[in-house]
Amino acid sequence: EKGGYPHFMLKEINEQPAAITATVSPRVEDGMPVLRVPELTDEALRKIGRVHLVACGTAMHAGMVGKAAIEALARVPAEVDIASEFRYRDPILSPEDLVIIISQSGETSDTLAALKLAKSRGVPVLAIVNVVGSSIARAADYVMYTYAGPEIAVASTKAYMVQMCVLYLFALRLAYARGRLTEAETRRYTARLQDAAEIIKPRLADCEYIKYLASLFMNTQSCFFIGRGFDYSLSLEGSLKLKEISYVHSDAYAAGELKHGTISLVTDGVPVIALATQKSVYEKTLSNAKETKSRGAKVILFTTKDTVVPEGIADYIVRLDEYEDIFMPLQLIVPLQLFAYYMAVLRGCDVDKPRNLAKSVTVE
Ligand code: F6R
């Protein structure tokens, strides 16, 4: 059942290229993104005032990537909410808004309650769900399924990957419908999104180097992730994966926030995983990495193949292939998942069933 892999998590990480193709291909027609939700016509998309992305945990981290893509491509204001916060904070909603609910299982109780709250306020709800016929899929006005296949490991990997893909497709169609992207630009981005399945294969193949890095840091007490923009969202997800399955204390910070407090925790030998895949803020993140290095941190820098990394900033460098900045999360998440996985394996943890956690959280 594990298809020759020692754990479901590793199997599911390796299933990501197939999950991407299964999720994206049916939604590309003549090179253009299509949502296949009859009510979400281009005209309806033009009328959306604000998008609210609501979910828990890893699905919420996918929502953060979705927000950034929607704002960058379509210039539509978007907010991300943790479902358990959204449902109790009397959120400001209007009928022109769209609520996007994201869930692998479709059964998370806080997420379902957030959905019902939005509906009771007369706001249309689009659910991005992996499990067909689940409670969230049935309660939503519209559904876009992710086609990750069954996810068994408690730590979500391939579902997160395809949640991001659906959100990119949505952002592209929204941007095209609203005249923010020309047809030619929309086609070019869509083709690049379809490339994701191939783009991530070398990252899966690079697992030996990631395992080696994990072996260097397996006994660390804590670990920091830093990044800006999309890289910050990925810091949160990389950090969650690590603490969830390897039980290493870990935190993620927007790189520019370090000097507002956290840097006092950076001492000799502490690993700092610096994510620097976004060209517009590359130099900024690099200088934050350098600040940690000068305080004794061991810096593991994730950047693209062509960047110049001056001496004295990184102890280790993980190189990614060139790709559109906005799609970089699809590529970057793979080595972060593998790092958490190998840390957990080397520390002797129960990778697929971490303590105190359940695959689907049906209680508050
Ligand atoms: C982390 C993880 C959880 C889930 C969260 C939401 O690896 O799996 O954070 O993402 O419990 O679950 P779903 O997506 O089923 O609503």
Boltz pocket constraint, residues with backbone or C-beta under 6 A from the ligand:
constraints:
  - pocket:
      binder: B
      contacts: [[A, 56], [A, 57], [A, 58], [A, 59], [A, 60], [A, 102], [A, 103], [A, 104], [A, 105], [A, 106], [A, 107], [A, 108], [A, 111], [A, 154], [A, 155], [A, 156], [A, 157], [A, 240], [A, 241], [A, 244], [A, 358], [A, 359], [A, 360], [A, 361]]
      max_distance: 6.0
